[in-house]
Amino acid sequence: MQFYRDGFYPGDPTVRRATTVSSADGNERDEVDVLIVGSGPAGNLLAAHLSQFSDINTRIVERRSGRMELGQADGIACRTVETFEAFGLARRLTDEAYWVNETTFWRPSAEHPQNIIRTGRVQDVEDGLSEFPHVIVNQARIHDYLLDFMERSPTRLVPDYGLEFVSLTVDHGSAHPVIAQVRDVESGEHHTVRAKYLVGTDGARSGVRKAIGRQLRGDTAGHAWGVMDILADTDFPDIRLKSAIQSAGAGSILLIPREGGYLVRLYVDLGPIDETNRQEVRQHTADQIVEIANHVLHPYTIAVRETVWWSIYEVGQRLTDGFDDVAGRGSDPRVFIAGDACHTHSAKAGQGMNVSMQDALNLGWKLSTVLRGLSDSSLLETYSQERQPVAQQLIDFDREWSAMMAAGPKDSDDPNGSGVDPDELKDYFVQAGRYTAGLGVQYPASRLTGSGSNQSLATGFEVGTRFHSFPVMRIADALKMELGHVHRADGRFRLYMFADVSERSFLALCDWLAQNPESPIVRHTPRGWDVDGVIDVRGISQRPHREIEPGELPVLLRPHTGRYGLVDQEKAFSGVSSDGDIFTGRDINRDTGAVVIVRPDQYVAEVLPLEDRETIGAYFAGILQ
């Protein structure tokens, strides 16, 4: 990370110098740029992003009396860890979390069907998918990381606890058109907050969703599960491995080890549920769920010493038809919904919290870009356009995975019978690995994502997918690092220039970007901003770092920034490191090089030739003012 650019200050450098915008009192708290309703994973990530901008006034209200202490979600996909790295939080997360390294599969023994046996064991995340693992950690800790980030940000943003959303109206003729009513949970007193934009991240029973006339549509799968976090003694050998367990007649278990070495989560199959037995199923006690678990695990046993949390839920998949107040109805959205407020599904796919936070990341950069005057408000219409299909994809996956988990094992003596063959379950898990890692999203061509007609120049950076990092050597200080880790969650676009073998096209593009009036940097960087304030340019050479003199680099890659105009020495890299060569690893054309444009949410927007200045300029002109 970089700090001290604008002057030295003592203490923890991750605590940014404070401003007063988001911590203001009185009238300034009742008239804001963005009002976020709900301090869950999506709301906190959105608030963390917006908290970085001193010129954006953000307020977040939460009906709880304080921070969450015990969360329900726990699975953190590789893509989410990558996102946390963009906030500088990945190391804190991975140090505390359980790493899901392998998954095992269990089924009834053919000789003794009352006993389960291990039938398969696979690596949880395929090699090369991400530099980060799939991890497990309590949702409340995810909140803590993001809330701590907010408190260390320039705006010192802190949620207003004990306030619940009541209603809203939209007056498009006003500078702050969203008029929200919130109520003090303790006193019952009502307050009015006016906002330019309101975002509902207030869960599956979202009041914001109802206020804009959206409905969750879908159905339940007719199956119930008991879920519990426990501390237990057991002789089950895979208690510290993620395990999918099918029994002959007692149901199934999905076992998820938790952080800390002792805690474990069980998803225990409680069987079909409908109107005739719903009350009976709902009346299961924690002890009864443990009893069922012991039947499934036979001949192994599990003795619970402490139940940290437990619940019973029905699998259901529901989705709204729009993620804002105008999608399919008009233009100029002012109210948005994200996370469980617009899509719900089972917990076993491990994607709900992850997709919710990606909703927030997508919306966050668009809100900050519009509010800072860098783009017109039509950019906000792309949020629902992009994220609603992603949620549909999640629900389709969850429906199939949940059905397979609930089906039970197929009888090998009856190939036409019901159930799922354990090998089929294992194969499906492996095939779905890219999706469950959070890496299955590919945005289609639009104003934000190019056509990919030059994809052959860099096939390892697939247009529409997240930027797939690779180790490089930073030239200035010979630091081996992941190239993708220069991309912070700060609302800026990234333009990576991979040099041609002669570097002639590379150097010519550097000069054009730095000086030409048609350059997107010259055209779209507001007067008085740093040259990299909107588009952060990085250069990657094919030469080893010791063959490159930092002082000979183009001025674009050694820009003067900040209060003192100090040179940023960290813009240029060698593609060669002890871990390989990025040109080989990401299949970048060595003769021609390539430009890779990356959106603020880390998704590849376009791959272009170094010489195609017209298309480079046109891409940014289609988004920025």
C-alpha positions as CSV (number, residue, x, y, z in Angstrom):
1,M,0.0,0.0,0.0
2,Q,1.0,3.6,-0.5
3,F,0.9,6.4,2.1
4,Y,2.6,9.7,3.1
5,R,2.2,11.0,-0.4
6,D,0.6,14.2,0.9
7,G,2.8,14.5,4.0
8,F,3.9,12.4,7.0
9,Y,1.6,11.7,9.8
10,P,2.3,9.5,12.9
11,G,0.5,6.4,13.9
12,D,-1.2,3.6,11.9
13,P,-0.9,4.5,8.2
14,T,-4.1,2.6,7.4
15,V,-6.0,5.2,9.3
16,R,-6.6,7.9,6.6
17,R,-6.7,11.6,7.4
18,A,-10.2,12.5,8.4
19,T,-12.7,14.8,6.8
20,T,-16.1,15.7,8.1
21,V,-18.6,14.9,5.4
22,S,-20.1,11.6,6.5
23,S,-19.7,12.2,10.2
24,A,-21.6,15.5,10.2
25,D,-24.4,16.1,12.6
26,G,-27.8,17.8,12.5
27,N,-29.1,18.9,9.1
28,E,-26.2,17.5,7.2
29,R,-27.2,14.0,8.4
30,D,-30.7,14.5,7.2
31,E,-29.7,15.5,3.7
32,V,-27.2,13.1,2.1
33,D,-25.9,11.9,-1.2
34,V,-26.5,8.2,-0.5
35,L,-28.7,6.6,2.2
36,I,-28.0,2.9,2.8
37,V,-30.7,1.0,4.6
38,G,-29.3,-2.1,6.2
39,S,-25.9,-3.0,7.6
40,G,-25.4,-6.5,6.2
41,P,-22.6,-7.7,3.9
42,A,-23.9,-5.8,0.9
43,G,-24.7,-2.6,2.8
44,N,-21.3,-2.6,4.6
45,L,-19.3,-3.2,1.5
46,L,-21.2,-0.4,-0.4
47,A,-20.6,1.9,2.6
48,A,-16.9,0.9,2.8
49,H,-16.5,1.9,-0.9
50,L,-18.3,5.2,-0.5
51,S,-16.6,6.1,2.7
52,Q,-13.3,6.7,0.9
53,F,-14.7,9.8,-0.9
54,S,-14.6,13.0,1.1
55,D,-16.9,14.6,-1.5
56,I,-19.7,12.0,-1.1
57,N,-22.0,12.3,2.0
58,T,-23.1,8.8,2.9
59,R,-25.4,7.6,5.7
60,I,-26.2,4.0,6.7
61,V,-29.0,3.1,9.0
62,E,-29.5,-0.2,10.8
63,R,-32.4,-1.4,13.0
64,R,-30.1,-3.5,15.2
65,S,-28.7,-1.8,18.3
66,G,-25.1,-2.4,17.3
67,R,-22.7,-4.5,15.3
68,M,-23.7,-8.1,14.5
69,E,-22.2,-10.6,16.9
70,L,-23.2,-13.9,15.4
71,G,-23.8,-14.2,11.7
72,Q,-25.5,-17.0,9.6
73,A,-23.5,-16.9,6.3
74,D,-19.9,-18.1,6.4
75,G,-18.6,-19.2,3.0
76,I,-16.2,-16.7,1.3
77,A,-15.5,-17.5,-2.3
78,C,-12.2,-16.9,-4.0
79,R,-13.6,-13.9,-5.9
80,T,-14.8,-12.3,-2.6
81,V,-11.3,-12.7,-1.1
82,E,-9.9,-11.0,-4.2
83,T,-12.4,-8.2,-3.6
84,F,-11.3,-7.9,0.0
85,E,-7.7,-7.5,-1.2
86,A,-8.9,-4.5,-3.2
87,F,-9.9,-3.0,0.2
88,G,-6.6,-4.1,1.8
89,L,-8.5,-6.7,4.0
90,A,-7.5,-10.1,2.4
91,R,-4.7,-10.9,4.8
92,R,-6.8,-10.2,7.9
93,L,-9.5,-12.4,6.4
94,T,-7.3,-15.3,5.4
95,D,-5.3,-15.3,8.6
96,E,-8.5,-15.9,10.7
97,A,-10.5,-18.1,8.3
98,Y,-10.7,-21.8,7.8
99,W,-9.3,-22.7,4.3
100,V,-11.4,-25.1,2.3
101,N,-8.7,-27.2,0.7
102,E,-10.5,-30.4,-0.1
103,T,-14.0,-31.8,-0.2
104,T,-14.9,-35.4,0.5
105,F,-17.9,-37.4,-0.5
106,W,-19.6,-40.2,1.5
107,R,-22.3,-42.7,0.6
108,P,-23.8,-45.9,2.1
109,S,-21.6,-49.0,2.0
110,A,-22.8,-51.6,-0.5
111,E,-22.1,-54.4,1.9
112,H,-23.5,-52.6,5.0
113,P,-25.9,-49.9,3.8
114,Q,-26.5,-48.7,7.4
115,N,-22.9,-47.5,7.4
116,I,-21.4,-44.7,5.4
117,I,-18.0,-44.9,3.6
118,R,-15.8,-42.3,1.9
119,T,-16.2,-42.6,-1.9
120,G,-14.3,-39.6,-3.2
121,R,-12.0,-36.8,-2.3
122,V,-11.3,-33.7,-4.5
123,Q,-9.4,-30.5,-4.4
124,D,-11.9,-27.8,-3.5
125,V,-10.5,-25.1,-5.8
126,E,-8.8,-25.9,-9.1
127,D,-5.2,-24.9,-9.3
128,G,-4.7,-21.6,-11.1
129,L,-8.3,-20.3,-10.6
130,S,-7.2,-17.6,-8.1
131,E,-4.2,-16.6,-6.0
132,F,-6.6,-16.8,-3.0
133,P,-8.4,-19.8,-1.4
134,H,-12.0,-20.5,-0.6
135,V,-12.4,-19.8,3.1
136,I,-15.0,-19.9,5.9
137,V,-15.5,-17.3,8.5
138,N,-18.4,-16.0,10.6
139,Q,-20.5,-13.3,8.7
140,A,-20.2,-11.1,11.8
141,R,-16.4,-10.9,11.3
142,I,-16.9,-9.9,7.6
143,H,-19.0,-7.0,8.9
144,D,-16.2,-6.2,11.4
145,Y,-13.6,-6.0,8.7
146,L,-15.7,-3.6,6.5
147,L,-16.9,-1.5,9.5
148,D,-13.3,-1.1,10.7
149,F,-12.4,0.0,7.2
150,M,-15.2,2.6,7.2
151,E,-14.0,4.0,10.6
152,R,-10.5,4.3,9.3
153,S,-11.6,6.0,6.0
154,P,-11.4,9.8,5.5
155,T,-15.1,10.2,6.3
156,R,-15.0,8.0,9.5
157,L,-18.3,6.5,8.5
158,V,-20.2,4.7,11.2
159,P,-23.8,3.2,10.9
160,D,-26.6,4.8,12.8
161,Y,-27.9,1.9,14.8
162,G,-31.4,1.6,16.2
163,L,-33.1,3.2,13.2
164,E,-35.4,1.2,10.9
165,F,-36.8,2.1,7.5
166,V,-40.5,3.0,7.3
167,S,-41.3,4.4,3.9
168,L,-40.1,6.5,1.0
169,T,-41.3,8.8,-1.8
170,V,-39.4,10.1,-4.8
171,D,-39.7,13.7,-6.0
172,H,-37.7,14.0,-9.2
173,G,-37.9,17.8,-9.2
174,S,-35.7,18.0,-6.1
175,A,-31.9,18.0,-5.7
176,H,-32.4,15.3,-3.1
177,P,-35.4,13.5,-4.6
178,V,-35.6,10.5,-2.3
179,I,-37.6,11.3,0.9
180,A,-37.2,8.5,3.4
181,Q,-38.9,8.1,6.7
182,V,-37.0,6.2,9.4
183,R,-38.0,5.4,13.0
184,D,-36.0,5.2,16.2
185,V,-36.6,1.6,17.4
186,E,-36.3,2.6,21.0
187,S,-38.3,5.8,21.2
188,G,-40.6,5.4,18.2
189,E,-39.7,8.9,17.0
190,H,-39.8,9.4,13.2
191,H,-37.1,11.2,11.2
192,T,-37.0,12.4,7.6
193,V,-33.9,11.9,5.5
194,R,-33.5,13.3,2.0
195,A,-31.1,11.6,-0.3
196,K,-30.0,11.8,-3.9
197,Y,-30.0,8.0,-3.9
198,L,-31.2,5.3,-1.5
199,V,-30.0,1.7,-1.5
200,G,-31.9,-1.0,0.3
201,T,-29.7,-3.8,1.6
202,D,-32.2,-4.7,4.2
203,G,-32.6,-8.4,3.6
204,A,-35.2,-10.8,2.3
205,R,-38.1,-9.0,4.0
206,S,-36.9,-5.7,2.6
207,G,-39.1,-2.7,3.3
208,V,-37.3,-0.8,0.5
209,R,-38.1,-3.4,-2.0
210,K,-41.8,-3.2,-1.1
211,A,-41.7,0.6,-1.2
212,I,-40.7,0.6,-4.8
213,G,-43.2,-2.1,-5.8
214,R,-40.8,-4.9,-6.4
215,Q,-41.7,-8.5,-5.4
216,L,-39.6,-11.6,-4.8
217,R,-41.0,-14.2,-7.2
218,G,-40.2,-17.9,-7.2
219,D,-41.0,-20.9,-5.1
220,T,-39.7,-23.2,-2.4
221,A,-38.1,-26.6,-3.2
222,G,-40.3,-28.4,-0.6
223,H,-37.4,-29.4,1.5
224,A,-36.3,-28.5,5.0
225,W,-32.8,-28.4,6.5
226,G,-31.6,-27.9,10.0
227,V,-28.4,-25.9,10.3
228,M,-26.2,-25.6,13.4
229,D,-22.8,-24.4,14.4
230,I,-21.4,-26.7,17.1
231,L,-18.4,-27.6,19.2
232,A,-18.4,-31.4,19.3
233,D,-16.5,-34.6,20.0
234,T,-16.7,-37.1,17.1
235,D,-14.9,-40.0,15.6
236,F,-16.0,-39.0,12.1
237,P,-12.6,-38.8,10.3
238,D,-13.3,-35.9,8.0
239,I,-14.6,-33.5,10.6
240,R,-12.0,-30.9,9.4
241,L,-12.8,-31.4,5.8
242,K,-15.8,-30.1,3.9
243,S,-17.9,-33.2,3.3
244,A,-21.1,-34.1,1.4
245,I,-22.6,-37.1,3.1
246,Q,-25.4,-39.3,1.8
247,S,-27.0,-42.0,4.0
248,A,-29.2,-44.9,3.0
249,G,-32.4,-43.7,4.7
250,A,-31.6,-41.0,7.3
251,G,-31.0,-38.2,4.8
252,S,-27.9,-36.1,4.0
253,I,-25.5,-33.8,5.7
254,L,-23.3,-31.1,4.3
255,L,-20.5,-30.6,6.8
256,I,-18.5,-27.3,6.8
257,P,-15.5,-26.9,9.2
258,R,-15.4,-23.4,10.6
259,E,-12.6,-21.1,11.7
260,G,-10.5,-21.7,14.8
261,G,-9.9,-25.5,14.5
262,Y,-12.8,-26.7,16.6
263,L,-16.1,-25.2,15.4
264,V,-18.1,-27.0,12.7
265,R,-21.3,-26.3,10.8
266,L,-23.8,-29.1,9.9
267,Y,-26.6,-28.8,7.3
268,V,-28.8,-31.7,8.3
269,D,-31.5,-33.0,5.9
270,L,-35.0,-32.9,7.6
271,G,-36.8,-34.2,4.5
272,P,-39.7,-33.0,2.4
273,I,-41.9,-30.2,3.8
274,D,-45.4,-29.0,2.8
275,E,-48.5,-27.6,4.4
276,T,-49.3,-31.0,6.0
277,N,-46.1,-31.3,8.0
278,R,-44.6,-27.8,8.1
279,Q,-45.5,-27.2,11.7
280,E,-44.1,-30.5,12.8
281,V,-40.8,-30.0,11.0
282,R,-40.5,-26.5,12.4
283,Q,-40.9,-27.9,15.9
284,H,-37.7,-29.9,15.7
285,T,-35.3,-29.2,18.5
286,A,-31.5,-28.9,18.3
287,D,-31.2,-32.2,20.1
288,Q,-33.5,-33.9,17.5
289,I,-31.4,-32.4,14.7
290,V,-28.2,-33.9,16.3
291,E,-30.0,-37.2,16.7
292,I,-30.7,-37.2,12.9
293,A,-27.1,-36.3,12.2
294,N,-26.0,-39.3,14.2
295,H,-28.2,-41.6,12.1
296,V,-26.7,-40.1,8.9
297,L,-23.1,-40.5,10.2
298,H,-23.4,-44.1,11.4
299,P,-21.2,-46.0,12.3
300,Y,-19.6,-42.7,13.5
301,T,-21.0,-40.6,16.2
302,I,-21.0,-37.0,17.2
303,A,-21.6,-35.6,20.7
304,V,-22.3,-31.9,20.9
305,R,-20.7,-30.0,23.7
306,E,-22.0,-26.6,22.8
307,T,-24.5,-25.3,20.2
308,V,-23.4,-21.8,19.2
309,W,-26.4,-21.2,16.8
310,W,-29.0,-23.3,15.0
311,S,-32.0,-22.8,12.8
312,I,-34.4,-24.6,10.5
313,Y,-35.0,-23.3,7.0
314,E,-36.8,-24.2,3.8
315,V,-35.0,-24.1,0.5
316,G,-36.4,-21.4,-1.7
317,Q,-35.3,-19.5,-4.8
318,R,-36.8,-16.1,-5.4
319,L,-35.8,-13.1,-7.5
320,T,-37.1,-9.7,-8.3
321,D,-37.6,-8.6,-11.9
322,G,-35.6,-5.4,-11.4
323,F,-33.0,-4.1,-8.9
324,D,-34.0,-0.5,-8.9
325,D,-37.2,1.6,-9.0
326,V,-37.3,2.1,-12.7
327,A,-35.9,-1.0,-14.4
328,G,-38.4,-2.0,-17.1
329,R,-40.5,1.1,-16.3
330,G,-38.4,4.2,-17.2
331,S,-35.1,5.9,-16.6
332,D,-33.2,7.8,-13.9
333,P,-33.2,5.3,-11.1
334,R,-33.0,6.7,-7.6
335,V,-33.7,3.7,-5.4
336,F,-31.7,0.5,-5.6
337,I,-31.9,-2.9,-3.9
338,A,-29.0,-5.4,-3.4
339,G,-28.3,-8.7,-1.9
340,D,-31.1,-10.7,-0.2
341,A,-33.5,-7.8,-0.9
342,C,-33.6,-8.9,-4.5
343,H,-32.5,-12.5,-4.6
344,T,-32.8,-15.4,-2.1
345,H,-31.7,-19.0,-2.2
346,S,-30.4,-21.8,0.0
347,A,-27.2,-21.5,2.0
348,K,-25.7,-24.7,0.7
349,A,-24.4,-23.2,-2.5
350,G,-22.3,-20.9,-0.4
351,Q,-23.0,-18.0,-2.7
352,G,-25.6,-15.7,-1.1
353,M,-23.3,-13.4,0.8
354,N,-20.7,-13.5,-2.0
355,V,-23.1,-12.5,-4.7
356,S,-24.6,-9.8,-2.5
357,M,-21.2,-8.2,-2.0
358,Q,-20.6,-8.3,-5.7
359,D,-23.9,-6.5,-6.2
360,A,-22.6,-3.8,-3.9
361,L,-19.3,-3.5,-5.6
362,N,-21.0,-3.1,-9.0
363,L,-23.3,-0.5,-7.7
364,G,-20.7,1.3,-5.6
365,W,-18.3,2.3,-8.3
366,K,-21.2,3.5,-10.5
367,L,-22.7,5.6,-7.7
368,S,-19.3,7.2,-6.9
369,T,-18.6,7.9,-10.5
370,V,-21.9,9.7,-11.0
371,L,-21.8,11.6,-7.7
372,R,-18.3,12.8,-8.4
373,G,-19.4,14.2,-11.8
374,L,-17.4,11.8,-13.9
375,S,-20.3,10.3,-15.7
376,D,-24.0,11.1,-16.2
377,S,-26.7,9.3,-14.3
378,S,-27.5,6.9,-17.1
379,L,-24.6,4.8,-15.9
380,L,-26.7,3.7,-12.9
381,E,-29.2,2.0,-15.2
382,T,-26.5,-0.6,-16.0
383,Y,-26.6,-1.9,-12.4
384,S,-29.9,-3.8,-12.7
385,Q,-29.1,-4.7,-16.3
386,E,-25.9,-6.4,-15.2
387,R,-26.7,-7.9,-11.8
388,Q,-30.2,-9.3,-12.3
389,P,-29.0,-11.9,-14.8
390,V,-26.2,-12.8,-12.4
391,A,-28.7,-13.5,-9.7
392,Q,-30.8,-15.6,-12.0
393,Q,-27.7,-17.7,-12.8
394,L,-27.2,-18.1,-9.1
395,I,-30.7,-19.3,-8.5
396,D,-30.5,-21.8,-11.4
397,F,-27.3,-23.2,-9.9
398,D,-28.7,-23.3,-6.4
399,R,-31.9,-25.1,-7.5
400,E,-29.9,-27.9,-9.1
401,W,-27.3,-28.2,-6.4
402,S,-29.9,-28.2,-3.6
403,A,-32.0,-30.8,-5.4
404,M,-29.0,-33.1,-5.8
405,M,-28.1,-32.7,-2.1
406,A,-31.6,-33.6,-1.0
407,A,-32.1,-36.5,-3.4
408,G,-30.2,-39.1,-1.5
409,P,-28.0,-41.8,-3.0
410,K,-29.1,-43.8,-6.0
411,D,-29.4,-47.5,-5.4
412,S,-26.7,-49.2,-7.5
413,D,-29.0,-52.2,-8.0
414,D,-31.8,-50.0,-9.4
415,P,-30.2,-47.7,-12.1
416,N,-33.6,-46.3,-13.1
417,G,-34.6,-45.5,-9.5
418,S,-34.6,-42.0,-7.9
419,G,-31.7,-40.4,-6.2
420,V,-28.3,-39.2,-7.3
421,D,-25.2,-41.4,-7.8
422,P,-22.4,-40.2,-5.5
423,D,-20.0,-40.1,-8.4
424,E,-22.4,-37.8,-10.3
425,L,-22.6,-35.5,-7.2
426,K,-18.8,-35.4,-7.1
427,D,-18.5,-34.7,-10.8
428,Y,-21.0,-31.9,-10.7
429,F,-19.2,-30.3,-7.8
430,V,-15.9,-30.4,-9.7
431,Q,-17.5,-29.0,-12.9
432,A,-19.2,-26.2,-11.0
433,G,-15.9,-25.3,-9.3
434,R,-15.3,-22.1,-11.3
435,Y,-18.8,-20.9,-10.4
436,T,-18.6,-21.7,-6.7
437,A,-15.3,-19.9,-6.6
438,G,-17.2,-16.8,-7.7
439,L,-15.6,-16.7,-11.1
440,G,-18.4,-17.7,-13.3
441,V,-19.6,-14.2,-14.1
442,Q,-19.0,-12.9,-17.6
443,Y,-20.7,-9.6,-18.5
444,P,-22.0,-9.4,-22.1
445,A,-21.0,-6.7,-24.5
446,S,-22.4,-3.2,-23.6
447,R,-21.2,0.3,-23.1
448,L,-19.1,-1.0,-20.1
449,T,-17.8,-4.2,-21.7
450,G,-16.3,-4.4,-25.2
451,S,-16.9,-6.9,-27.9
452,G,-13.7,-8.9,-27.4
453,S,-12.9,-8.9,-31.1
454,N,-9.2,-8.6,-30.2
455,Q,-9.3,-11.3,-27.5
456,S,-6.6,-13.3,-29.3
457,L,-4.0,-10.6,-28.2
458,A,-4.4,-11.7,-24.5
459,T,-6.6,-14.8,-24.2
460,G,-5.8,-15.0,-20.4
461,F,-7.7,-11.8,-19.8
462,E,-11.1,-12.8,-21.0
463,V,-13.4,-9.8,-21.8
464,G,-16.3,-9.6,-19.4
465,T,-14.7,-11.7,-16.7
466,R,-12.7,-10.6,-13.6
467,F,-9.1,-9.6,-14.2
468,H,-7.1,-12.8,-13.5
469,S,-4.0,-11.7,-11.6
470,F,-0.4,-13.0,-12.2
471,P,2.9,-12.4,-10.4
472,V,5.2,-9.7,-11.8
473,M,8.2,-7.7,-10.6
474,R,7.9,-4.1,-9.7
475,I,10.8,-2.3,-11.4
476,A,11.4,0.4,-8.9
477,D,12.0,-1.8,-5.9
478,A,12.4,-5.3,-7.3
479,L,9.2,-6.5,-5.4
480,K,7.6,-9.6,-6.7
481,M,3.8,-9.1,-6.4
482,E,0.5,-9.9,-7.9
483,L,-0.3,-7.5,-10.7
484,G,-4.0,-7.6,-9.8
485,H,-3.3,-6.3,-6.4
486,V,-2.5,-2.8,-7.6
487,H,-6.3,-2.5,-8.4
488,R,-7.8,-1.0,-5.3
489,A,-11.5,-0.5,-4.7
490,D,-11.2,3.2,-5.2
491,G,-13.5,3.8,-8.2
492,R,-10.7,4.2,-10.8
493,F,-10.4,2.4,-14.1
494,R,-7.2,0.5,-14.8
495,L,-5.4,0.5,-18.1
496,Y,-2.7,-2.1,-18.4
497,M,-0.2,-1.7,-21.2
498,F,1.6,-4.9,-22.1
499,A,4.6,-3.9,-24.1
500,D,5.3,-5.2,-27.6
501,V,8.7,-6.9,-28.0
502,S,10.4,-3.8,-29.5
503,E,8.5,-1.4,-27.1
504,R,8.0,1.1,-30.0
505,S,4.2,0.8,-29.9
506,F,4.3,0.8,-26.1
507,L,6.3,4.0,-25.8
508,A,4.2,5.7,-28.5
509,L,1.0,4.9,-26.6
510,C,2.5,6.3,-23.4
511,D,3.3,9.6,-25.1
512,W,-0.2,9.8,-26.7
513,L,-2.0,9.0,-23.4
514,A,0.1,11.6,-21.5
515,Q,-0.2,14.5,-24.0
516,N,-2.7,14.2,-26.8
517,P,-6.0,16.1,-26.5
518,E,-7.9,13.0,-27.6
519,S,-6.3,10.9,-24.9
520,P,-9.0,9.7,-22.4
521,I,-6.6,10.8,-19.6
522,V,-6.4,14.3,-20.9
523,R,-10.2,14.5,-21.8
524,H,-11.7,12.9,-18.7
525,T,-9.4,13.9,-15.8
526,P,-10.9,17.0,-14.1
527,R,-8.7,20.1,-13.7
528,G,-6.7,20.0,-10.6
529,W,-6.9,16.2,-10.2
530,D,-3.9,13.9,-10.2
531,V,-3.2,12.5,-13.7
532,D,-4.2,9.0,-12.4
533,G,-7.2,10.2,-10.5
534,V,-9.7,8.7,-13.0
535,I,-7.7,6.2,-15.1
536,D,-4.7,4.5,-13.5
537,V,-2.2,3.4,-16.1
538,R,0.3,0.6,-15.5
539,G,3.0,-0.6,-17.9
540,I,4.4,-4.2,-18.1
541,S,7.6,-4.9,-20.0
542,Q,8.8,-8.2,-21.4
543,R,12.4,-7.4,-20.2
544,P,13.7,-8.6,-16.8
545,H,13.5,-5.8,-14.2
546,R,17.3,-5.5,-13.9
547,E,17.5,-4.5,-17.6
548,I,15.2,-1.5,-17.1
549,E,16.4,1.8,-15.6
550,P,13.5,3.4,-13.7
551,G,14.7,6.9,-14.8
552,E,14.2,6.0,-18.4
553,L,10.6,5.1,-18.1
554,P,8.0,7.2,-19.8
555,V,6.7,10.2,-17.8
556,L,3.2,8.6,-17.8
557,L,4.6,5.7,-15.7
558,R,6.5,8.1,-13.4
559,P,3.8,10.7,-12.8
560,H,4.0,13.6,-10.3
561,T,1.0,13.3,-7.9
562,G,-0.3,14.6,-4.6
563,R,0.2,17.7,-2.5
564,Y,4.0,17.9,-3.1
565,G,4.0,16.5,-6.7
566,L,6.1,13.5,-5.7
567,V,6.9,10.9,-8.3
568,D,4.9,7.7,-8.1
569,Q,7.6,5.1,-8.6
570,E,5.2,2.1,-8.7
571,K,3.5,2.2,-12.1
572,A,5.9,0.0,-14.1
573,F,6.6,-3.8,-13.9
574,S,8.5,-6.5,-15.6
575,G,6.4,-9.5,-16.6
576,V,9.2,-11.8,-15.6
577,S,9.5,-13.2,-12.1
578,S,10.6,-16.3,-10.3
579,D,7.0,-17.5,-10.6
580,G,6.9,-17.3,-14.4
581,D,6.3,-14.8,-17.2
582,I,2.9,-13.1,-17.4
583,F,3.1,-12.9,-21.2
584,T,3.2,-16.7,-21.2
585,G,0.9,-17.3,-18.2
586,R,-1.8,-15.1,-19.6
587,D,-1.1,-15.8,-23.3
588,I,-0.3,-12.2,-24.3
589,N,1.0,-11.7,-27.9
590,R,4.7,-10.9,-27.5
591,D,5.1,-9.4,-31.0
592,T,2.3,-6.9,-30.7
593,G,1.6,-6.5,-26.9
594,A,-1.8,-5.5,-25.8
595,V,-3.9,-3.0,-23.9
596,V,-6.2,-4.4,-21.2
597,I,-8.8,-2.0,-19.9
598,V,-10.3,-3.0,-16.5
599,R,-13.4,-1.6,-14.9
600,P,-13.4,-0.2,-11.3
601,D,-15.0,-3.5,-10.2
602,Q,-12.0,-5.5,-11.5
603,Y,-13.8,-6.9,-14.6
604,V,-12.0,-6.8,-18.0
605,A,-13.7,-4.3,-20.2
606,E,-11.7,-4.7,-23.4
607,V,-8.6,-6.1,-24.9
608,L,-7.1,-3.9,-27.7
609,P,-4.0,-3.4,-29.8
610,L,-1.5,-0.8,-28.5
611,E,-2.0,1.1,-31.7
612,D,-5.8,1.3,-31.5
613,R,-6.0,4.7,-29.9
614,E,-9.4,5.5,-31.4
615,T,-11.1,2.5,-29.7
616,I,-9.3,3.2,-26.4
617,G,-10.6,6.8,-26.5
618,A,-14.1,5.7,-27.6
619,Y,-14.5,3.2,-24.8
620,F,-13.9,5.9,-22.1
621,A,-15.9,8.5,-24.0
622,G,-18.9,6.2,-23.8
623,I,-18.8,6.2,-20.0
624,L,-17.0,9.3,-18.8
625,Q,-17.8,13.0,-19.3
